[in-house]
Amino acid sequence: MEQVVTFPRLNEAAPAFHAKTTHGERSLADYKGKWLVLFSHPADFTPVCTTEFIGFANAADTFKSMNCELLGLSIDSLYSHLAWTHNIQDKFGVHIPFPIIEDIKMDVARAYGMVHPGAADTQAVRATFFIDPNGILRAMVYYPMSNGRSIDEFVRLLQAMQTSDKSQVATPEGWVPGQDVIVPPPKTAEALAKRASEGYKMVDWYYATKSL
């Protein structure tokens, strides 16, 4: 019988987990009150994954300054993870400061829809999940096996989501802190009539921006 692959959904509770990691046991509940970036990679000791882990490690302090923790995962064993992170330290001079989940039975990978049979039956694809301090899944990003992720974009995305949450605004394409944000469009005729007098930078009634 073909196995059904399930996928978590945005703006719903992220699947709970309890797993062994390179930093001891971890569960989703451990991250309550903080943002969490949970990311999977196909296998230890592979070149593309190595560059990604170096990228996440270099950005770890930036994520931490935004109240965000990092948590890696692959289908490899704990011993493989430990050997690989030691190798990265030895060969590239980069310390991996975040935990990596051992998921040999693929429990976490399946719960999060990280296993795509069309890509590989025994590996997790390059999936990245942003979970907010309330345990709600806020963003998902998938990459093909052959191409590495942009860690800078993940930092930018987290900055954008946190800005939207704090100020109740949206952000345009490529937005970075310091640029104007988008004001929600009016939802009633009365609000529409007031829009032009509210002091925003208006292109039209549905598109208005402001600085923060």
N, C-alpha and C positions, 0 to 999 in steps of 0.2 A: 504494500500500500504506500502511495506517495505521501511523504510527510508534509503537513501543512505548515508553512512558514508564517508566523504571526508578526505583526509590526505594531509598535506602540504608536499612539496618536498625540499630536500636539495639543497642548492645553488640557491634558488629562494627567493623572498621577503617573509618574514614571514607575516601571515595574520594580518592585522591591527585590533586593538580592542580599545574600550573605556569602562571602567568598574569602578564600585564602589569597593573600597578596604578598608581595615582597616586603611589605611593612607590617605584616601581621594580618589578622582578620579584619575585614571591612564590610560594612553594610550600608545601604542607602541611608538608613536612619542616622548614621554617624555624621552625615553632611547636612543635617537639618539646620537651617539658619544661614547656610552658605550656598553660593552657586557651585555647581559641579560640572566640569567638562569630562564626560566619560567617552573614551575613544578606543576603538579596536584597531588592530593591525593583523595582517594575514599570518605572519610568522616571525619568530625571533631570528636573529642572524641573517636578515635580508637587507639589501642595500637601501631600498626606498624607505623602509620602516626605520632604519637607522637614522637617516636624515630627518625624518619626522620627529623621532624621539629627541634628537639633538635640538631641533627647533622648539619643541615643547619645553625642554629643559631650560633653554636660553630665555624663554618667555615666562617661566614659572613665577618669578618675582612680580612680574607685571600682573599676571592673573591673581596672585595672592593679594596684591594691593587693591584689587577690585572685589575682595571677599570671595574669591573663587579658587576651588581646589581642582587638581588634575588627577585623573585615575585612568590608567591604561588597561588593556585587556588583549589577550590572544589565547588561542587554544593550546598553547604550549604549557609545559610544567613549570612549577615554581623554580626548580633547579635550572631550567633553561633560561628563565627570566633573569635569575641572579647571575648566571654565567654571561649572559648577553650584556647586562648593564655594567658588569665588571669589564667586559671587553670594550665597551664604548668609552669607559673611563680610561682604560689603558691605551687604546689606539687613537682616540679622538680628544682625550683630555677633558671630557665633559661628564660631570656627575649627574645622574638621573635622580632627581629629588622626590619624585612622586611614586606612589605604589603602582604595581602591575598585577592585575588579577590572574590567577591560575584558573583556567576554565576548560580543563581537559574534557569534562562531560558536556560542555557546551550549554550549560544551563542558562548562564547569563546571556550568552550570545544569541540563543534562541528566543529568550524573553524579550530581547531588544531588536529582534529582526536583523541581526548582524550576519546571518548565514544565508547566502543567496545561491541556491543550487546551480543557477546558470553561470555563476562565477567560480564557485568551488564548494564541494560538499563537506569538506573537512577543515575549512579555514573561514575566519571572519573577514568580511570585506572591510575596507577603510570607512568606518562609520564613526560619526561624532555626534554626541548628544549633549545638549545644554539643559541642565536641570536647575530650576530656581530654588531659592531658600525654603520654599514651601513644598518641595518635592514634585513640582509640576514640570513636565517636559515642555520646553519652550522652543527648541529648534533642533532639527536633525539635518545632517549633511553627509552625503555618501560620495565617495570617490572610487574610481576604478582601481583594480589591482596594480596597474602599471604606472600610476601617477600620484605623486606626493601631494599632500594637502598644504594649504597656505596658512601657517599659524598666525601670521599678521592679520589675515581676514577674520580668524576666530576672535582675536583680541578686539578688532573693530566691531564685530557683530555683538559681542558681549557689552561693549561700551554703548552701542546703539540701543540694545534692549534695556539696559539699566537706565539710560536717559529717557526712554519711552515710559518706563514704569514710574520714574520719579516725577516727570513733568507732564505726563498724559499727552504726549505728542507722538508723531511718526517721524521717520527719518528718510530722506531721499536716497537715491542710488549713490553708493560710494561715500555716504556721509561719514565724517570724522568729527570729533569734538572741536567746538569752536565755530562750526558752520551752522547756518540757519536750519531750523527744524520745521516740520509741516504741522500746521494747526488742523485739528479734526474739522471736516466740513460741517456746516450747519445741518441740522436734522429736521428743522421745522421752518415754516414760512416766516414766523416771527424772528427766529435766529438769522435767517437769510437776509431779512430786511436790515438787521443790525450789523451784519458782517462788515460792510464798507466803512463803518464809523468806529470800528474796534481798534484801529491803529496797526493792523497787520500789513505786511507787504503782499498785496493782492495781485494775482494774475487774472483770476476770475473767481466767482463765488465759491467754487469747489477747491481752489488751490490758493492757499494763503500760507505764508511763512513768517517766522519771527526768530529773533536771536534769543539765546538763553543767557 
